Amino acid sequence: MKQLIRRAAVLGSGVMGSGIAAHLANVGIPTIMLDIVPKQLTKKEENKGLTLNNPSVRNRIATESKKALLKQKPSPIAMKESLDLIEVGNMEDDMEKLAEVDWIIEVVVENLEIKRKVFANVEQYRKPGTIVSSNTSGISIEAMSSECSKDFRKHFLGTHFFNPPRYLKLLEVIPTKDTDPEVLSFMKQFGEDILGKGVVEAKDTPNFIANRIGTYGLLITVQEMLRGGYSVGEVDSVTGPLIGRAKSATFRTLDVVGLDTFIHVAKNVYDQVEGEEKEKFSVPEFMHTMQEKGWLGAKSGQGFFLKKKGKDGSVIYELNPKTLEYEDRKKLKTKATEMAKQEKGLHRKMKTLLAQKDDRASALVWSILKPVFIYAAELTGEIADDIAAIDDAMKWGFGWELGPFETWDAIGLRKSVERMQSEGETVPTWVLQLLEAGKESFYQTENGNVYFYDQGTYKKKDVNKKEIHLRSLKEVQGVIKKNTGASLIDLGDGVACLEFHSRSNAIGLDIMQMVHFAIEEVEKNYEGLVIGNQGKNFCVGANLAMMLMEAQDDNFFELDMVIRQFQNMTMAIKYANKPVVVAPFNMTLGGGAEVSLPAASIQASAETYMGLVEFGVGLIPGGGGTKELYVKMLRQLPKGVSFDTTKVANDVFEKVATAKVSTSAAEAREFGFLDQCDRISVNPDHLLYDAKENVLSLANSGYRAPKREKIPVVGDAGYAAMVLGAKNLHLSGYASEHDVKMAEKLAYVLSGGRIQEGTKIDEQVMLDLERDAFLSLIGEPKTQQRMQHMLVKGKPLRN
């Protein structure tokens, strides 16, 4: 089957429908977004003399949904231009356009009969072979397509995105008995490779996988809170990162999702199951009362938490479920929580947390985890084929660090089952059989491959060939060389990878040394180098604490040496004889951006937040960032055409002085951090593979290191213009005196010093100017205050 999705249609433009349309646009797929025709005019439309037959009125719902995408936070769109790929219309006048698309996604109201009517209408317009899917969160996929034609049913399945579609990784794909296996296979690969999702095949059961387990777990937590007399704040303080869950924990998550949405999802299961399971999906009465009062969470301004402004800033209060009044927020601090926080690694934290007897936190966590373990085991085979699918769904859909079976392994499978049985719990037979066979865990790792227990044996987990796992590579074949800050790893096919693994991946002397070693090793024995890692963020900059300490001790000789070495490192990356591809993702700030900018190519994850942010701590980039961004932006200008260097210098000045950070890789390209030769990976799991392929492409095309060229600068005139802008901001009250001092230093660097406009200088001159400006500013008391404030408070100080 040769299938392509060149164009798509989304039916329904609510929060979910418009979010899916935005995600499709983000990955470059032109999308038609249709909604119903309004039944009455707004006051504004009446005042304009419009009628219900006017096209702007008939398309109003979809048009307003498209406009709303610009206002939502976090933004569903990668950049404003993404909206140009979304065409709006309505489901009466524009259905014939469905014949032009390759994929139709239904995202209308969660009502079976309405969905059936929509699909009956779609059948009249779709061309044979067009894939149709429903984004339902729980209505039977089989039932909604049962009255459709054979070709329709053959190309029909569920595609359940999680909200917001741009950011949440999970895509549940749900086939029916009539879905063509080739269609299913194509959509799973399309979901991973083009949409950048973690795809899990689910069965056509109530709420599928993640919402079934996740909703159950949330309701169990609420019930245990009420039974054990815990407060909302206490529960959230131990059901977040401490047990490998999102920072929003339990009740903050419910506030973000919306209580009305959660109750609807819970009711969907409640209405379709029986007995004890039905009872577990019964929503407590106080939550229904909250819904009646409109206390739905973030969208209504209050829910389980309420934020109020006080004398010293905003204060967050928690809801008392018994009195329905707001009280001071509490945290559960016990011996178990304090001991767990001292441990390294989630496995050790969990074991320590659960090992403490007669401890309120330990008891709460156990009472929450135990039923979820048993429930997930009971549903294996019913909601998904295997435990790996369940674990992946929970990690990708709910942000769990470990899925239920991985968590069960982490705390010790045999001991926990013995504890469950001693407490009178019925553990599913297949789990007991696993233990009786002498097995100690659901998962095993061998030669870098992961195996999961399935029906009496261990099966190898299928992994997309584009997924490279550095930890597994290191376990199997070791490393070429390593120190405290980085490791050099063989990726195969003649490509090496330099992995940062310092604290927060901050760049220190250890990483600088490894960059030089890596480049020397690659020039001797490899085709090229990838600089990448699989930490939380690519790199949040240089080691700020170390630099502040040296400055406070007046060790300016050492600081000068460090900055010189940093600059030497970035120049080594730029002028390496073999291609160096940097693979940034998530936070790529300060030094992280400075490592990226000089590379032969950047292979950025779609979610890359890149910026030169040193201004926020009273500094300017010192490792070549200012110079390299300026050069990169000059390089993007048309060759052979005269251009205004002042405009480029001003643009760089503004980006550095405002510490501008991109909100996506697409925006990083718009800002000039990426150019047209750089590439973007939609799926973060494929980033290192794509970077490796980028290296090989450059090597195979006869890569040569760039020639050292002189840089045209704006000189005195440009300097004066940049400084004037900063002083005007100061006079208007938008910049402090220290801000102006920093701006003057930055302008001096960009202007190339006090020289004539149009002069061309060697890039080392600009590097020297950067280093001098950096050293001058780091000696300023106000800069040191800013650095200290950032280290302690985690946010910038304006002084």
C-alpha positions in Angstrom: 0.0 0.0 0.0 1.5 3.3 -1.1 -0.2 6.0 1.0 0.6 9.7 1.3 -1.0 12.3 3.4 -0.5 15.6 1.6 -3.6 17.3 2.8 -6.0 16.8 5.7 -9.4 17.9 7.0 -10.5 18.3 10.6 -14.2 18.2 11.3 -14.9 20.2 14.5 -12.9 23.2 15.6 -13.2 23.2 19.4 -10.1 23.2 21.6 -9.2 19.6 20.5 -10.1 20.0 16.8 -8.3 23.3 16.4 -5.3 21.9 18.4 -5.1 18.9 16.0 -5.3 21.2 13.0 -2.6 23.3 14.5 -0.3 20.3 15.0 -0.9 19.2 11.4 0.0 22.7 10.2 3.1 22.7 12.5 4.4 19.6 10.6 3.6 21.2 7.2 0.3 19.5 6.3 -2.3 21.9 4.7 -5.5 21.4 6.7 -9.2 22.3 6.1 -10.9 22.9 9.5 -14.7 22.8 9.3 -17.4 23.4 11.9 -21.2 23.7 12.1 -23.1 26.8 10.7 -24.2 29.2 13.5 -28.0 29.3 14.1 -28.1 33.0 15.2 -26.2 36.2 14.7 -24.0 37.9 17.2 -24.6 41.5 18.1 -21.6 42.5 16.2 -22.9 40.8 13.1 -26.3 42.3 13.5 -24.7 45.8 13.7 -22.9 45.2 10.4 -26.1 44.2 8.8 -25.0 40.7 8.1 -27.4 37.7 7.7 -27.1 34.0 8.5 -26.4 33.4 4.8 -23.3 35.6 4.8 -20.1 33.4 4.3 -18.3 35.2 7.2 -21.2 34.3 9.5 -21.4 30.7 8.2 -17.7 30.2 8.8 -17.6 32.1 12.1 -17.1 29.2 14.5 -14.1 27.8 12.7 -12.7 31.3 12.0 -12.9 32.2 15.7 -11.3 28.9 16.7 -8.4 29.6 14.3 -7.9 33.1 15.7 -8.0 31.7 19.3 -4.9 29.6 18.5 -2.9 32.8 18.7 -4.0 33.5 22.3 -3.7 30.1 23.9 -0.9 29.3 26.3 1.1 27.2 25.8 0.8 28.0 22.1 -0.6 25.2 19.9 1.3 26.7 16.9 5.1 26.5 16.3 5.1 29.9 14.7 2.4 32.4 13.4 3.0 31.4 9.8 1.7 27.9 10.7 -1.8 29.4 10.6 -1.5 30.0 6.9 -1.8 26.3 6.3 -5.2 26.1 8.1 -8.2 26.9 5.8 -11.6 27.4 7.5 -15.1 26.6 6.4 -18.3 24.9 7.5 -19.9 21.5 7.3 -22.7 22.5 5.0 -21.0 24.6 2.3 -17.5 23.0 2.1 -17.9 19.2 2.4 -17.0 18.8 -1.3 -13.5 19.8 -0.3 -13.1 16.5 1.5 -12.6 15.0 -1.9 -9.2 16.8 -2.0 -7.8 15.4 1.2 -6.0 12.1 2.2 -7.1 12.1 5.8 -10.3 13.2 7.5 -10.3 13.5 11.3 -13.6 13.8 13.1 -13.5 15.8 16.3 -17.2 16.7 16.9 -19.2 16.4 20.1 -18.9 13.1 22.0 -22.3 11.7 20.9 -22.6 8.4 19.0 -25.6 9.4 16.9 -24.1 12.8 15.9 -20.8 11.1 14.9 -22.8 8.5 12.8 -24.6 11.4 11.0 -21.3 13.1 10.3 -19.8 10.0 8.9 -22.8 9.4 6.7 -22.3 12.9 5.3 -18.6 12.3 4.9 -19.3 9.2 2.8 -21.0 11.3 0.2 -17.8 13.4 -0.5 -14.7 11.4 0.4 -12.8 9.7 -2.4 -12.2 5.9 -2.1 -9.0 5.1 -0.2 -9.2 8.3 2.0 -8.4 7.5 5.6 -11.0 8.6 8.1 -10.5 8.6 11.8 -12.2 9.7 15.0 -10.5 11.5 17.9 -13.1 10.2 20.3 -11.8 9.7 23.9 -14.0 6.7 24.5 -17.0 6.1 22.3 -16.8 2.7 20.5 -14.9 3.0 17.2 -16.8 -0.1 15.9 -20.2 1.3 16.7 -19.7 4.7 15.0 -18.7 3.2 11.7 -21.0 0.1 11.6 -23.4 1.6 9.1 -20.7 2.9 6.7 -19.6 1.3 3.4 -17.0 -1.4 3.2 -14.3 0.9 1.7 -15.0 3.4 4.5 -14.7 0.8 7.2 -11.6 -0.6 5.7 -10.0 2.9 5.9 -11.5 3.8 9.3 -9.9 3.7 12.8 -9.6 5.7 16.0 -6.8 8.2 16.4 -7.0 9.6 19.9 -4.7 12.6 20.4 -4.0 13.9 23.9 -4.5 17.6 24.7 -2.6 19.7 23.9 -1.7 17.8 20.7 1.5 19.8 20.0 3.0 18.9 23.4 1.6 15.6 24.6 3.4 12.7 23.0 0.7 9.9 23.1 -1.4 9.0 20.1 -3.6 6.0 20.7 -4.5 4.2 17.4 -7.6 2.0 17.6 -8.5 -0.3 14.7 -11.8 -2.0 14.2 -12.3 -5.6 13.0 -12.7 -4.1 9.5 -9.6 -1.8 9.5 -7.2 -2.8 6.7 -4.0 -4.0 8.5 -2.0 -1.9 5.9 -3.9 1.2 6.9 -3.2 0.5 10.6 0.5 0.0 9.9 0.7 3.1 7.8 -1.0 5.3 10.4 1.2 4.0 13.2 4.4 4.8 11.2 2.9 8.1 10.0 2.1 9.0 13.6 5.7 8.4 14.7 7.7 9.7 11.7 5.6 12.6 10.5 3.5 13.7 13.5 6.3 13.0 16.0 4.1 10.9 18.3 4.6 7.9 20.6 2.0 5.6 19.0 0.3 2.9 21.0 -2.2 0.4 19.5 -5.2 0.2 21.8 -8.3 -2.0 21.8 -11.8 -0.6 21.3 -12.7 -0.5 25.0 -14.1 2.3 27.2 -11.6 5.2 27.3 -9.0 3.0 25.6 -5.7 2.7 27.6 -4.3 5.9 29.1 -7.6 7.5 30.2 -8.9 4.2 31.5 -5.9 3.6 33.8 -5.3 7.3 34.5 -8.9 8.1 35.4 -9.0 5.1 37.7 -5.8 6.1 39.4 -7.0 9.7 39.9 -10.3 8.5 41.4 -8.5 6.0 43.7 -6.3 8.9 44.9 -9.4 11.1 45.6 -11.0 8.2 47.5 -7.9 7.5 49.5 -7.6 11.2 50.3 -11.1 11.2 51.8 -10.7 7.9 53.6 -7.3 8.8 55.1 -8.1 12.4 56.0 -5.4 13.9 53.8 -5.7 17.4 52.3 -5.6 18.3 48.6 -2.2 19.9 49.1 -0.8 17.0 51.0 -1.7 14.6 48.3 -0.2 16.8 45.6 3.1 17.1 47.6 3.7 13.3 47.3 2.1 12.3 44.1 4.3 14.4 41.8 8.0 14.1 41.0 8.6 12.1 44.2 6.9 9.1 42.6 7.9 9.9 39.0 4.7 11.8 38.1 4.3 15.3 36.6 4.9 18.4 38.8 1.1 19.0 38.5 0.6 15.8 40.6 -3.0 14.9 41.1 -5.3 17.9 41.8 -3.3 20.5 39.9 -3.6 18.1 36.9 -7.4 18.0 37.4 -7.4 21.8 37.5 -5.5 22.0 34.2 -7.6 19.3 32.5 -10.9 20.8 33.8 -13.2 19.1 36.3 -16.1 18.9 33.8 -13.9 17.1 31.3 -12.6 14.6 33.9 -16.2 13.9 35.1 -17.3 13.2 31.6 -14.4 10.8 31.0 -15.1 9.0 34.3 -18.8 8.7 33.5 -18.0 7.2 30.1 -16.4 4.2 31.8 -18.9 4.2 34.7 -21.7 3.7 32.1 -20.0 0.8 30.4 -18.7 -1.4 33.2 -20.2 -3.5 36.0 -19.9 -4.4 39.6 -16.9 -3.3 41.7 -15.2 -1.6 38.8 -18.3 0.6 38.3 -18.1 1.6 41.9 -14.5 2.7 41.5 -15.5 5.0 38.7 -18.1 6.8 40.8 -17.2 10.4 41.2 -17.4 11.6 44.8 -20.3 14.0 45.5 -18.1 17.0 46.5 -16.7 17.0 42.9 -20.2 17.1 41.4 -20.9 20.1 43.7 -17.8 21.8 42.5 -19.0 21.3 38.9 -22.4 22.8 39.8 -20.6 25.8 41.3 -18.5 26.2 38.2 -15.3 25.5 40.1 -13.7 23.7 37.1 -10.1 24.6 37.5 -7.8 26.9 35.5 -10.4 27.8 32.9 -12.8 29.1 35.5 -10.3 30.7 37.8 -10.7 28.2 40.7 -11.0 24.5 41.3 -9.0 22.4 43.8 -6.7 25.4 44.1 -7.4 29.1 44.2 -4.8 31.8 43.6 -5.3 35.2 45.4 -3.1 38.3 45.3 -1.7 39.2 48.7 0.6 41.9 50.0 3.7 39.9 49.2 2.5 38.5 45.9 0.1 35.7 44.9 -0.8 33.1 47.4 -2.3 29.7 46.5 -5.0 28.1 48.7 -6.3 24.6 48.6 -9.9 23.4 48.7 -11.2 21.5 51.8 -13.4 18.8 50.2 -15.5 18.5 53.4 -16.3 22.2 53.9 -15.8 23.4 50.3 -13.9 26.3 51.7 -10.3 27.4 50.7 -7.5 27.0 53.3 -3.8 27.5 53.5 -2.0 25.0 51.3 -0.4 22.1 53.2 2.4 19.7 52.4 2.9 16.2 53.7 6.4 16.2 55.2 7.3 12.9 57.0 10.3 10.8 57.7 9.6 8.8 54.5 9.4 11.9 52.3 12.6 13.4 53.6 14.5 10.1 53.3 13.2 9.6 49.8 14.3 13.0 48.7 17.8 12.3 49.7 18.0 9.2 47.4 19.3 9.4 43.8 17.2 7.8 41.1 13.5 7.1 41.0 13.8 3.4 41.8 15.7 4.1 45.1 13.3 7.0 46.0 10.3 4.8 45.6 11.7 1.9 47.6 12.7 4.2 50.4 9.3 6.0 50.4 7.4 2.8 50.7 9.7 1.0 53.2 8.7 3.2 56.2 6.2 1.7 58.5 3.5 3.8 60.3 4.3 6.7 58.0 1.4 8.8 56.6 3.1 9.5 53.3 4.3 5.9 52.8 0.8 4.7 53.6 -0.8 7.1 51.2 1.5 6.3 48.3 1.1 2.5 48.8 -2.7 2.8 49.0 -2.7 4.7 45.6 -0.2 2.5 43.8 -1.4 -0.9 44.9 -4.9 -0.8 43.3 -3.5 0.7 40.1 -1.0 -2.1 39.8 -3.7 -4.8 40.2 -6.1 -2.9 37.9 -3.5 -2.6 35.1 -2.7 -6.3 35.4 -6.4 -7.2 35.3 -6.9 -5.2 32.1 -3.8 -6.6 30.2 -5.1 -8.3 27.1 -8.4 -6.4 27.4 -7.4 -2.8 26.7 -4.0 -3.6 25.0 -2.2 -6.6 23.8 0.7 -6.3 26.3 2.1 -4.6 29.3 4.5 -2.5 27.2 1.7 -0.8 25.4 0.1 0.1 28.8 3.3 1.4 30.2 4.1 3.5 27.2 0.5 5.0 27.1 0.8 6.1 30.7 4.2 7.6 30.2 3.4 9.4 27.0 -0.2 10.4 27.9 0.0 11.3 31.6 3.7 12.2 31.9 4.6 9.3 34.2 8.3 8.6 34.4 7.6 4.9 34.7 4.5 3.0 33.6 2.5 0.9 36.2 4.5 -2.3 35.4 7.8 -0.5 35.4 6.9 1.1 38.7 5.9 -2.3 40.1 9.4 -3.6 39.0 11.0 -0.6 40.6 9.6 -1.2 44.1 10.3 -5.0 43.9 7.7 -7.3 42.3 7.9 -10.3 44.6 8.0 -8.4 47.9 5.1 -6.1 46.9 3.0 -9.1 45.8 3.6 -10.8 49.1 2.5 -7.6 50.8 -0.6 -7.4 48.7 -1.6 -11.0 49.6 -0.9 -10.4 53.3 -3.4 -7.5 53.0 -6.1 -9.7 51.5 -5.7 -8.5 47.9 -6.4 -10.8 44.9 -3.4 -10.6 42.6 -4.1 -11.5 38.9 -3.2 -15.2 38.2 -0.8 -14.4 35.4 1.3 -12.3 37.8 1.5 -15.1 40.3 2.4 -17.5 37.5 5.3 -15.3 36.6 6.7 -15.4 40.1 6.0 -19.1 40.5 8.2 -19.6 37.4 11.1 -18.0 39.2 10.9 -14.6 37.4 11.5 -11.5 39.4 10.3 -8.7 37.1 8.1 -7.8 34.2 11.0 -6.5 32.2 14.5 -7.7 31.4 17.3 -6.0 29.5 19.9 -8.0 27.5 22.5 -6.6 25.1 20.8 -3.2 25.1 17.4 -4.7 24.1 14.3 -4.6 26.3 12.2 -7.7 26.8 8.7 -7.7 28.5 6.8 -10.6 30.0 4.0 -11.8 27.8 2.0 -15.1 28.3 4.7 -17.1 29.9 7.7 -15.8 28.0 9.7 -12.6 27.5 9.2 -10.9 24.2 11.6 -8.3 22.6 10.0 -4.9 22.6 9.7 -3.5 19.1 11.7 -0.2 18.7 11.6 2.1 15.7 14.9 1.9 13.9 15.2 5.7 14.2 15.4 5.5 18.0 18.9 5.6 19.4 19.3 5.1 23.2 22.6 6.3 24.4 22.4 4.5 27.7 21.8 1.1 26.0 24.7 1.8 23.6 27.0 2.5 26.5 26.0 -0.6 28.4 26.6 -2.8 25.4 29.7 -1.4 23.9 31.1 1.0 26.4 32.5 4.4 25.5 35.5 5.7 23.5 36.4 8.1 26.3 34.7 9.9 29.1 35.2 12.3 32.0 32.8 13.9 34.5 31.2 16.1 32.0 30.9 14.1 28.8 31.3 10.8 27.0 32.3 10.0 23.4 30.2 7.1 22.0 30.3 5.2 18.7 26.9 5.6 17.0 27.9 3.2 14.2 28.3 3.8 10.5 31.4 5.9 11.1 29.7 8.5 13.3 30.6 9.4 16.9 28.4 11.2 19.5 29.6 13.5 22.2 27.1 13.2 25.1 27.0 15.9 27.8 26.1 14.6 31.2 27.3 17.2 33.7 24.7 18.7 36.2 22.0 20.4 34.0 24.5 19.7 31.2 26.2 23.0 32.1 29.4 23.5 30.2 32.6 23.5 32.3 36.3 22.7 31.6 35.5 19.0 31.5 33.1 19.3 28.5 35.5 21.7 26.8 38.3 19.2 27.0 36.1 16.4 25.7 35.0 18.5 22.7 38.6 19.0 21.6 39.3 15.3 22.2 36.2 14.3 20.3 37.1 16.4 17.2 40.6 15.1 17.2 39.4 11.5 17.4 36.8 12.0 14.7 39.2 13.6 12.3 41.4 10.5 12.6 38.9 7.6 12.7 35.3 8.8 11.9 33.2 10.4 9.2 31.8 13.0 11.5 30.5 13.9 15.0 27.1 14.5 16.6 27.0 16.6 19.7 23.8 15.5 21.5 22.4 14.0 24.7 19.2 12.6 26.1 18.9 14.6 29.3 16.1 16.8 30.4 17.5 19.7 28.3 20.2 20.0 25.8 22.2 22.6 27.7 21.2 25.5 29.9 24.5 27.3 29.5 27.9 27.5 31.2 28.5 26.8 34.9 27.1 30.0 36.4 27.9 29.1 40.0 31.6 28.4 39.2 31.9 31.7 37.3 30.3 33.7 40.1 32.6 32.1 42.7 35.7 32.9 40.6 34.5 36.5 40.1 33.8 37.1 43.8 37.3 35.8 44.6 38.8 38.2 42.0 40.2 35.2 40.0 40.0 37.1 36.7 43.0 35.4 35.3 41.2 32.0 35.7 38.0 33.5 34.2 39.9 34.9 31.3 41.4 31.4 30.7 38.0 29.7 30.9 36.4 32.1 28.4 39.4 31.7 26.0 39.0 27.9 26.2 35.2 28.2 25.6 35.9 30.3 22.5 38.6 27.9 21.4 36.0 25.1 21.8 33.4 26.8 19.7 35.9 27.6 17.0 37.1 24.0 17.0 33.5 22.9 16.3 33.3 25.5 13.5 36.5 24.7 11.7 36.6 20.9 12.3 37.7 19.1 9.1 34.9 16.5 9.6 31.3 17.7 9.9 30.0 18.4 13.4 26.2 18.3 13.7 24.7 19.6 17.0 21.3 18.2 18.1 19.7 20.6 20.5 16.3 20.1 22.1 14.2 21.7 24.9 16.2 24.3 26.7 19.2 25.3 24.6 20.3 28.5 26.4 23.4 30.6 26.6 26.3 28.3 26.2 24.0 25.7 24.7 23.2 28.1 21.9 26.9 29.0 21.6 27.8 25.4 21.0 25.1 25.0 18.4 25.6 28.1 16.3 29.0 27.4 14.8 28.3 23.8 13.9 28.4 22.5 10.3 24.6 21.9 10.7 22.1 22.0 13.5 19.6 19.2 13.7 17.1 20.6 16.2 14.1 19.0 17.9 10.9 20.7 17.0 10.6 21.7 20.6 13.8 23.6 20.9 13.8 26.8 23.0 17.0 28.5 21.9 18.4 31.9 23.0 21.4 33.8 24.1 20.1 34.7 27.6 23.2 36.0 29.4 21.7 39.5 29.6 19.3 38.1 32.2 22.2 37.6 34.6 24.0 40.9 33.8 26.4 39.5 31.2 26.7 39.3 27.4 27.6 36.0 25.6 31.3 35.4 26.0 31.9 32.2 24.1 31.4 33.6 20.6 27.6 33.6 20.7 27.1 37.3 19.7 29.7 37.0 16.9 28.3 33.7 15.6 24.7 34.8 15.5 25.7 37.9 13.7 27.8 35.9 11.2 25.0 33.3 10.7 22.5 36.0 10.0 24.8 37.8 7.5 25.3 34.4 5.8 21.6 34.1 5.2 21.5 37.3 3.1 21.5 36.9 -0.7 24.9 36.7 -2.3 26.0 39.4 -4.7 23.4 41.9 -3.4 24.4 44.9 -1.3 22.8 44.8 2.2 22.6 46.9 5.3 24.8 45.5 8.0 23.2 48.0 10.4 19.9 46.2 10.2 21.5 42.9 10.9 23.5 44.3 13.8 20.4 45.9 15.3 18.5 42.7 15.0 21.2 40.7 16.8 21.6 43.5 19.4 17.8 43.4 20.1 17.8 39.5 20.4 20.7 39.4 22.8 19.7 42.5 24.8 16.2 41.2 25.4 17.4 37.6 26.0 15.0 36.4 23.3 14.2 32.7 23.4 12.5 30.8 20.6 9.3 28.9 21.5 10.0 26.2 18.9 12.7 25.2 16.4 10.6 26.8 13.6 10.7 30.1 15.5 14.4 29.6 16.1 14.8 29.6 12.4 12.7 32.7 12.1 15.0 34.4 14.7 18.1 33.5 12.8 19.4 30.8 15.2 18.8 28.2 12.5 19.3 28.8 8.8 18.0 27.0 5.7 20.8 24.5 5.9 19.8 23.4 9.4 17.1 20.7 9.9 14.3 20.0 12.3 13.2 16.7 13.8 9.5 16.4 14.6 9.9 13.3 16.7 12.3 13.9 19.6 13.0 10.1 19.8 14.5 10.3 16.3 16.7 13.3 16.9 20.0 11.5 17.2 19.3 9.2 14.3 18.4 12.3 12.1 21.6 14.1 13.3 23.6 11.0 12.4 22.0 10.9 9.0 22.8 14.6 8.6 26.5 13.9 9.4 26.6 11.1 6.8 24.9 13.3 4.2 27.5 16.1 4.7 30.4 13.6 4.7 29.2 11.8 1.6 28.8 15.1 -0.3 32.5 15.9 0.3 32.3 18.2 3.3 35.1 20.7 3.7 35.6 23.0 6.7 34.6 26.6 6.1 37.2 29.2 5.1 38.0 31.8 7.6 36.5 35.1 6.4 36.5 38.6 7.6 33.3 40.1 9.1 31.9 43.5 7.9 30.9 45.6 10.9 28.9 48.7 11.5 31.6 50.7 13.3 31.0 54.0 15.1 27.8 54.9 13.4 26.2 51.6 14.3 27.5 51.7 17.8 25.9 55.2 18.3 22.5 54.0 17.0 22.4 50.9 19.3 23.4 52.8 22.4 20.9 55.6 21.6 18.1 53.0 21.6 19.2 51.7 25.0 19.4 55.2 26.5 15.9 56.0 25.2 14.6 52.9 27.0 16.3 54.1 30.2 14.8 57.5 29.9 11.4 55.9 29.4 11.8 53.8 32.6 12.2 50.5 30.8 15.9 50.0 31.4 18.1 50.5 34.4 21.5 52.2 34.4 23.1 48.8 34.6 21.1 47.7 31.6 22.5 50.6 29.6 26.0 49.8 30.7 25.5 46.2 29.4 24.0 47.5 26.2 27.0 49.7 25.6 29.3 46.7 26.0 27.2 44.7 23.6 27.0 47.5 21.0 30.8 47.8 21.2 31.2 44.2 20.4 28.8 44.2 17.5 30.2 47.4 16.0 33.7 45.9 16.0 35.1 48.6 18.2 35.6 52.3 17.4 36.2 51.9 13.7 34.7 53.1 10.5 31.4 51.6 9.3 31.9 48.9 6.6 35.3 47.9 7.9 36.0 44.1 7.7 37.6 42.5 10.8 38.9 39.1 11.6 36.5 37.1 13.8 39.2 36.8 16.5 38.9 40.6 17.0 35.2 40.2 17.7 35.9 37.2 20.0 38.4 39.3 21.9 35.9 42.1 22.3 33.3 39.6 23.5 35.7 38.2 26.1 36.8 41.7 27.3 33.1 42.8 27.7 32.2 39.6 29.5 35.1 39.9 32.0 34.4 43.6 32.5 30.7 42.9 33.3 31.3 39.9 35.6 33.4 42.2 37.8 30.5 44.5 38.3 28.7 44.2 41.7 25.3 44.6 40.1 26.0 41.7 37.7 27.1 39.5 40.6 23.9 40.4 42.3 22.0 39.3 39.3 23.9 36.1 39.0 23.4 35.3 42.7 19.6 36.0 42.4 19.3 33.7 39.4 21.1 30.9 41.3 19.0 31.3 44.4 15.6 32.3 43.1 15.7 30.9 39.6 14.5 34.1 38.0 16.2 37.4 36.8 16.8 40.4 39.0 16.3 43.9 37.7 18.7 46.3 39.5 
